[in-house]
């Protein structure tokens, strides 16, 4: 395990920690109410946290901060398969640290509000379909900004953060609008009960949607000429150039 990879894994821990700590933290303080002003604040926080962390850390780890997005990138051959499981471990670790910090700093509020866990208010198959669909949109945006030479790299964090926010406005009252298995797993482990029973929905749905979104964008891209790989390309400028 190289120092470069340790830095990448560390960036994924930190980015996912910030995403879950801030987003679920607002959800906890808003008493898990995902409608009206509370819902707006919750998903605006998730989106802005992802926006900020993507800008802060994408040059280090490519900043997926999401097991579903990581898997989708690998399926589309834009992310090395050998990094998928370590990235998942880093992302889940960051999310678990966030929920543990909620327990440490806000024990009463966190327990009363299920650590900001995602619990469907609709049927199982409906919840699966909605999580798959909104993650499909998120993956499509991630592919079109993070792996595309024709798109200005400066828009990556903004585009992905806005997608999370808008999808959350719609899906929040229905499924919690997770789109991120790590974000759902960590609070569910601490909350237990219904949240833990439903956590499989937030793995199967988002991973399925991410696969579909990644593969569709590869079809729409129209070839390899404009494709970028993540995270390998972010270190290309550090490699020594061969003398002619």
C-alpha positions in Angstrom: 0.0 0.0 0.0 1.7 3.2 -1.2 1.7 6.6 0.4 -0.3 7.9 -2.6 -3.0 5.3 -2.0 -3.1 6.0 1.8 -3.7 9.7 1.0 -6.5 8.8 -1.4 -8.2 6.5 1.2 -7.7 9.2 3.8 -9.4 11.8 1.5 -12.3 9.4 1.0 -12.7 9.0 4.8 -12.6 12.8 5.4 -15.0 13.6 2.5 -17.6 11.0 3.4 -17.3 11.9 7.1 -18.1 15.6 6.3 -21.0 14.6 4.0 -22.6 12.4 6.6 -21.8 14.4 9.6 -23.2 17.7 8.2 -26.1 16.3 6.2 -27.3 13.8 8.8 -26.5 16.3 11.5 -28.9 18.8 10.0 -31.5 16.0 9.6 -31.1 15.1 13.3 -31.5 18.7 14.4 -34.5 19.2 12.2 -36.1 16.2 14.0 -36.0 14.0 10.9 -38.7 16.1 9.3 -38.1 15.9 5.5 -41.0 18.2 4.4 -41.2 21.9 3.9 -38.4 24.1 5.2 -36.8 21.3 7.1 -36.5 19.1 4.0 -35.1 22.1 2.0 -32.4 22.6 4.7 -31.5 19.0 4.9 -30.9 18.4 1.2 -29.3 21.8 0.7 -26.8 20.8 3.4 -26.1 17.5 1.7 -25.6 19.1 -1.6 -23.4 21.9 -0.3 -21.3 19.5 1.8 -20.7 17.4 -1.3 -20.0 20.5 -3.4 -17.3 21.7 -0.9 -15.7 18.4 -0.3 -15.5 17.6 -4.0 -13.6 20.9 -4.6 -11.4 20.3 -1.6 -10.4 16.7 -2.3 -11.2 15.7 -5.9 -7.5 16.3 -6.9 -6.4 13.8 -4.3 -8.9 10.9 -4.5 -11.3 11.9 -7.4 -13.9 12.3 -4.6 -16.6 9.8 -5.2 -17.4 9.6 -1.5 -20.1 7.0 -2.4 -19.8 3.2 -2.9 -22.4 3.3 -5.6 -20.6 5.9 -7.7 -17.3 4.2 -7.1 -18.8 0.9 -8.4 -20.4 2.6 -11.4 -17.1 4.2 -12.4 -15.4 0.8 -12.2 -18.2 -0.9 -14.3 -17.6 1.8 -17.0 -13.9 1.1 -16.8 -13.2 4.7 -15.5 -12.0 3.5 -12.1 -9.5 0.6 -11.4 -11.3 -2.5 -9.9 -8.4 -3.1 -7.5 -9.4 0.1 -5.7 -13.1 -0.5 -5.4 -13.1 -2.5 -2.1 -10.5 -0.2 -0.4 -12.5 2.8 -1.4 -15.7 1.2 -0.1 -14.0 0.6 3.2 -12.8 4.1 3.4 -16.2 5.6 2.6 -18.0 3.4 5.1 -15.4 4.2 7.7 -15.9 7.9 7.2 -19.7 7.5 7.5 -19.4 5.4 10.7 -17.1 8.0 12.2 -19.7 10.6 11.4 -22.5 8.7 13.1 -20.2 7.9 16.1 -19.5 11.7 16.4 -23.2 12.4 16.4 -23.5 9.9 19.3 -20.6 11.6 21.1 -21.7 15.2 20.7 -25.5 14.9 20.3 -26.4 11.6 22.1 -30.0 12.5 22.9 -30.9 14.2 19.6 -29.2 11.5 17.6 -30.9 8.6 19.3 -34.3 10.3 19.2 -34.0 11.0 15.5 -32.4 7.7 14.4 -29.0 9.3 13.6 -30.5 10.8 10.4 -31.2 7.3 9.0 -33.1 6.7 5.8 -36.3 4.8 6.3 -38.8 4.4 3.4 -42.3 5.7 3.8 -43.5 3.8 0.7 -43.4 0.2 -0.4 -40.2 -1.8 -0.8 -40.2 -2.0 -4.6 -41.2 1.6 -4.9 -38.3 2.6 -2.7 -35.9 0.5 -4.7 -37.1 2.0 -7.9 -36.8 5.6 -6.7 -33.4 5.1 -5.2 -32.2 3.5 -8.4 -33.6 6.2 -10.5 -32.2 9.2 -8.6 -28.8 7.5 -8.4 -29.0 6.9 -12.1 -29.3 10.7 -12.6 -26.5 11.3 -10.1 -24.2 8.8 -11.9 -25.0 10.3 -15.3 -23.9 13.7 -14.0 -20.8 12.3 -12.3 -19.8 10.5 -15.5 -20.4 13.6 -17.7 -18.4 15.9 -15.5 -15.7 13.8 -13.8 -14.7 11.5 -16.8 -15.3 13.8 -19.8 -12.6 16.0 -21.4 -15.1 18.3 -23.1 -16.5 19.5 -19.8 -14.8 22.1 -17.6 -13.5 20.3 -14.5 -14.5 23.3 -12.4 -18.2 22.3 -12.6 -17.8 18.8 -11.2 -18.6 19.7 -7.5 -21.3 22.1 -8.4 -23.1 19.8 -10.8 -23.0 16.8 -8.5 -23.9 18.8 -5.4 -26.9 20.3 -7.2 -28.0 16.9 -8.4 -28.0 15.5 -4.8 -30.0 18.5 -3.6 -32.6 18.4 -6.3 -33.0 14.6 -6.1 -33.3 15.0 -2.3 -36.1 17.5 -2.6 -38.1 14.9 -4.5 -37.2 11.6 -2.9 -36.6 12.8 0.7 -40.1 12.3 2.0 -40.4 9.0 0.2 -37.1 7.2 0.7 -34.8 9.7 2.4 -33.1 10.3 -0.9 -29.9 8.5 0.0 -28.2 7.7 -3.3 -25.3 6.6 -1.2 -25.0 3.2 0.6 -22.4 4.4 3.1 -24.6 7.4 4.1 -27.5 5.0 4.8 -25.5 2.1 6.4 -23.7 4.1 9.1 -26.8 5.7 10.7 -28.7 2.4 10.4 -26.0 0.5 12.3 -26.3 3.0 15.2 -30.1 3.3 15.0 -31.0 -0.4 14.5 -34.7 -1.3 14.1 -36.4 -0.4 10.9 -33.5 1.5 9.6 -31.2 -1.5 9.7 -33.9 -3.8 8.3 -34.3 -1.5 5.3 -30.6 -0.8 4.7 -30.3 -3.3 1.9 -32.6 -1.1 -0.2 -30.0 1.6 -0.1 -27.3 -0.7 -1.4 -29.3 -2.5 -4.1 -31.1 0.5 -5.4 -28.2 3.0 -5.7 -25.7 0.4 -7.0 -28.2 -0.7 -9.7 -28.9 2.9 -10.7 -25.2 3.8 -10.8 -24.5 0.8 -13.1 -27.2 1.9 -15.5 -26.2 5.6 -15.4 -22.5 4.8 -16.1 -23.2 2.4 -18.9 -25.7 4.7 -20.6 -23.2 7.6 -20.5 -20.6 5.4 -22.1 -23.0 4.9 -25.0 -23.8 8.6 -25.2 -20.2 9.6 -25.0 -19.5 8.2 -28.4 -16.0 6.8 -28.0 -12.8 7.0 -26.1 -11.4 10.2 -27.5 -13.0 12.3 -24.8 -12.8 9.9 -21.9 -10.9 10.4 -18.6 -10.2 7.7 -16.0 -10.6 8.4 -12.3 -8.5 8.5 -10.1 -5.5 7.6 -12.3 -5.5 10.8 -14.4 -5.1 13.1 -11.3 -1.5 12.0 -10.9 -0.4 12.0 -14.5 1.4 15.3 -14.0 3.5 13.8 -11.3 4.9 11.0 -13.4 8.4 11.5 -14.8 8.4 12.2 -18.5 10.5 9.9 -20.7 13.3 11.5 -22.6 12.8 11.4 -26.4 
